Amino acid sequence: MKYTRHILIVLGSLCAFVSQSHSAEAPQTFTIDFTTYALRPIDTSNIYFKSANGSLTLIQFNPKSRSSNYTATLPVESGILHFYRKHTVSDSPSITPIGHVSLTPTDTRALLIFQQGDSADDLKIHSIDDSSRNFPLGSLRVANITEVNVIGKINDSQITIKNGDASKPIQLGSNGSAEISIAAKGGERFHLLYKNRLRITSGSRGILILRPPARKGSLRIGGHLLLESPNEIKE
């Protein structure tokens, strides 16, 4: 009886060792759904993303709306989604890394905003939670990629948005009207950077993308409204 018990203990330990070895050899991964949008001017041709298995997938950007939905598999350890541009001009096609974005296993759906960097093959990529739970219909969010922290007001709601972040969704009610003002601190006082009135129907949702000034030294930032209707939301 003791001999049998000893054999069972040894077999149990061996199974646990094999299981641990298998886990160590196969890194954990997670999947995420995402859409993309590129702020002009930017070259969106031949842009691919790479999944954890090394496969490259071409992204088809839409000039005035989000792209179709894509799914990527990423390693849990890094959570980095890499993007590349494929050059096919010469006889020897090459792939150039152009940017990356960090994501987490808690992200279920993301909107990736592409912004021009210092060169054609240098892109800044911003990730925004795009799930319907955190971004419902009839709401507005403000994404800040101005390179400065901003404060503002949407109707009666005060917002503070760090550079690279987005505000929480704000429900606009039945009329869908939004009075928006955005300011940033310069020296000892705040400067009004953006002021506008927007309208979003209850059957859609919108994200106002605040972008850097078109001219260096200017305090007037740009605002780009990206709308999405129910038939475009797929989860």
N, C-alpha and C positions, 0 to 999 in steps of 0.2 A: 504493500500500500504506500509506504514511504517512497519506494523507488518510483512508483507511478506518479506520485505527487511531484517528485523531483523533476521527472521528465516534462510534466505539464508546465512547471515553473520555467524550465529552460526554453520550451517552445514558446511560451508567452513572451519571454524576454526577447527571443529572436524575432518574433513578429513585430514587437514594438520597435526594435532596432531597424528592421527593414522599412517599417512605416516612416520612421524619422528620417532615414537616409533618402527615401523617395521624396519626402517633403522638402528636404534640403536641396535635392537636385532640381525640383520643379518649383520655381519662384511663383508666388501667388500673384494673381492678376485680377483686374476688375474691368468692367465695360462701362462706357459712357456714351450717351447719344448727344450729338451736338449739331448746330447749324452755324453758318459763317456769314459774316457781312464785312465788306471792305469799304473803308472810307477813302474817297478819291482825294488826290490822284494816287493811284497805286496800280502796279502791273500784277494782275491776278492770273496770268497765263502759266500753265504747267506747274501749278502748286500741288504738292502731294503731302499726305500725312502718313506716318509710319506707325503701325501697330506693334505690339510686343513680339509677335512672331516674325517681324521683319518685313512684312508685306507693305507695299506702297499703294495708296489709293488716291486717285486724282480728284480734286475738289472743283466742282463747277459753281462759280460764283454768279449770283444774280445782281445786276447793277442797281436795282431799286428795292430789293427785298432780301430777306434771308434766303440762304441756299436751301437745297433739299436736306433731309436728315442724313447724318453719317453716324456710324458706330465704330468706336475705337476700343481696342483692348490694351490696357496699360499695366505695367508692373506696379504692385502696391508700394514697393519700397521707394520708388522715385516719383511715380505719378506724373511723369513728364511726357507730354505729347509733342513730338518733333515734327517740323514741317520742312520740306525741301522743294527746290525748283529743279526740274529736269531740263537740261540743255541738250538739244538735239541738232544744233547747227552743224557741227563738225561730224566727221566719220566716227568719232569716239564719243558717244553720249556720256554726259557727266551729270552728277547730282550734287547740288550745292545746298548746305543747310542755310535756311533763311530765318528761322525763329523757332520758339518753343513756348509752351504755356504749362503751368503746373496745375494739376487737378487732383482731387481726392476721391476715395471710394464713396464718400457721402454725396458727391455730386452725381445726380441722376440724369440731368439734361442741362446743357450749357449753350449759351450764345457766345461765339468767339468773334470779337471785333478786331479786324486787321487794320493796322495803321502804318504808314510809311515811316521807316527809320532813316538812317543816314545815307543809305544807298538802296539801289533797286533790289538787292538781295539781302537786305536787312529790314525785317518787319517786326513791329511791336504787336503783340497779340494779347488782348485782354479777355478774360473769361467772366461771364455774368450768369448767375443762376437763372435758368430759363424755364424751370418747371412750373406747371400750372398751379401747383400748391403754393409756391412762393411768388408767383407772378400771374395772378388771376385776370380774367377778362374784366374790362371796365376800369383797369388800373393803369397808373403811369409810374415809371421809374426814371431816375436820372442817373446816367453813367458819367463819371468824371475822368476824362483823360487829358485834362488841360495842363498837367504837370504841376499844378498848385492845388492846395486844399481849398475848398469853397464852402460857403454857407448859403442858405437860401430859404425860400418860402414857396410852397405850392398851395394856393388858396390859404387856408388857415394852418397848414402843417409846416412846422419848421424842420429844415433838413441840414445836416452837416455831412459832407462827403469828402473823404480823403482822396488824394490823387490815385487813380487806378481802381477805386471802389464804385459801388452803385448804391443808391438810396433804397430803402424798403419800398415796396409797392404802395401807392396811395390811391385808394378808391375815390373816383371823381363824382359818384352819384349819378342820378338819372340824366342830368343835362350834359355830363361829360366835359364840362368846361374847366380849364386850369389856368389860373393866373400865376405866372412863374417869374421869380426874380432871383438872380444869383449874384453873389458878391464874394470878394476875396480881400484879405487884409494886406495892405501895403503901407509899411511904416507905422504910423500911429492911428490910421483910420482905415475904414473899409471902402473899397471901390466897387461900384455897380458894374458888373461885367456882362450881364445878360438879362433881358426883360422881354417877355412875350406872353401872348395868350394863345393857348392851344385847345383843341377840342378832340376828344376821343369818345367814340360811341361805346355804349355798354356791351356791344357785341364784338369788340376788338380790344386790344391792349397796345400800349405804346411805350417806347423807351426813348428818352431824349438824351442824345449823346453830346456832351459838351467837349469840344475839341479846342486845341490851342489857337491863338490868334493867327490870322493869315499873314500878318506883317510883324516882323520882329520889333519889339518895343511897344506894340499896341496892347491895350488892356481889354479890347473888345474880342471876347471869345466867340467861337461859332457854336451854333446849336443845330443838331440834325435829328429830326424826329423819324423814328423807324416804327411803323405800324404793322400789326399782324392781326389777321381775321381768324375766326374759329377754324375754317377749313384748312388753314395753313399750320395749325397746331396739331402735331402728331406725337403722342406719347405711348 
